[in-house]
Amino acid sequence: MIVPISEDIIFVNAAKPNYGEFKTLRKAVMREHVERLGLPWNVWEEDDYHRELFAIKGLRIILYQKRRVGFVGVREEDGAIIIDRFCIEPRHQRKGIGTAVMRKIMDEPLCRGKNIKLDVLRKNPAIKLYERLGFIFLSEDDKLAYLQRRPQGESPQSTAGAPRI
């Protein structure tokens, strides 16, 4: 297996014509994780939710070897970088693409010297990826775990005693 490097990844801004692809991929990826948490999956509510997600600024198409393999949102909010809507097609997962995408984002000038925050469904295997990349657990609710990566050079606050996800 060839491990992707961040140079193999290209980002393209998503536009209205990409909504159908985004919705289809998010549903394919997220439904399993939602149901694993014992939460209901309501098709109509999910359609509304994905329409709202798509409208948030900063959504990018992830291209690997010139093929669309996923989506990721990156934006600045209150002085921190927010990464959200990150999804990779199931057939491309566990091949290093997610790691390459995150490293490429973290190397962008926009991210330098800023906290990077994200949330992820609890019990999602992607949590291990984020921890390997230096994200620390902040808190959780009944659905989501909240993580943060501090700028290089800053020491992370201890998460001792924090509940494990």
N, C-alpha and C positions, 0 to 999 in steps of 0.2 A: 504494500500500500504506500502510495506517495502521500506524504503529509503536506497539506497545503501551507503555504506561508502567506503572510499578509499581502505580498505583491501579487498573489494569484487571485485576490479578491478585488472586485471593482464595485463601487456604489453608484447607483443612478437614482436620481430623485423620482419618487413614485408620483403618478398623475392619475386623474380620474379614470382613464381607461384600464388602469391596473387594479381597480377596486374588486372586480370579480375574482381575479387570481388571489388577491390578498385574503378575501373572505373565505374562499375555498381552502386555502392552505391553513389559515388560522383554525378553522373548524376541524380540519383533518388532524392537526397537531394537538389542539387544546382539549378536544372532547375527552380523550383518554385520561388526561390529568384531572379534569374537572370531575369526571365520574369516579376516579380513584379516591378523591376526597369525599365522596358520598354526596356531592352536590347535584342538584337537578340540571338537566340539559334541556332548555326550552328553545326550540328552533326559532320562534319569532323574536324572543328576547335577544338571542344571540345575533340575529340579523341586525337589530337596532344597535346592539353593543358594537358590532364590527363596523357599522357605518360611522359611529361616533369615533372609534379608534382610528379609522382611516382618515378622518378629517383633522386630527391633531397634526400640527406641523412637524416636519423633520423626518417623515417616513421615507426610507430608502429601499430600493430593490437591491438584493445581494446577488451579484454575478460571480460565479466561479467557473473558470475556463470558458467565459463568455456565455454561460447558461444561467438562467435564473434558478437559484436554489433556495431563496428565502427573502425575508423582509426584516428590517430593523428600524426602529425610530431612535433618533438622537437629537436632543434639543437642550438648550440652556434654560434653566428656570431657577430663579432666586439665587444666582451665583453658582449653582451646581449643574452638572451635566446629568441628564436623565436619559437612561437607555430603556426603551420599552418596545413592545410589539415585536420582539425578537422571535422569529420562528424559521426553522430550517426544514425543508421537505424531509419526511421520514427516511427516504432512501439515501439521503445525503448526511444523515445524522451519524454520530460516532465515527467520523472520518477526519476530525481535526478542523473542519470548516468553521464551526462555532468559535473555537479558540482563535483561529486566524482572524475572524471577523472582530472579535473583542480586542485583540491586540492592535489591529489596524485602527479601530476607533480610539483606543486609549493613547495611541501615538499621534493622533490629530492635534494640531495646534489649539483647536477649540477646547480640548480636554486638559491641556497642560496647566498644572498648578491648581486644579479644581477637584473637589470631591465629585465622584461619579456614583450615582445612585440608581438602583433598579429594584423592581419587585418581581417575584416569581411565585407561581403557585406552589404551595407547600407540597412536599413529597416529590417534587419534580427532580429527576436526576440531574438537570442542568445546574442545580445548586452546587454540586461538586466542581463543575467547571468554574463557576464564579469564585469559589473558595480558592481553587488552584491559582487563579489570577489575582489574588490578594484582596478580594471582597470579604468584608466581615459582616456577620449577622447583627442587625440592629434590633429588630422586633418582628412580631408576627401577629396575625389575626386569624380568624377561622378559615380564611381562604389563602392569604398571601404571606410570604416571608419578605422582609425588607432588608436589603443589603447595601453596603457602601464601600467604596474604595477611596482611600485618602490619597492626596497627591504624593508622588515619590518623595521620599525623605521624611515624611511625617510618620510617626509611629502610630499604628492602629490602637484604639482603645481596647482594653481587655474585654473579651466576651465570656469570661469565666462565669459560670453559673447561668449563662443564657440558655434557654431551652433549645434543644436540637430539633431540627426540622426533619 
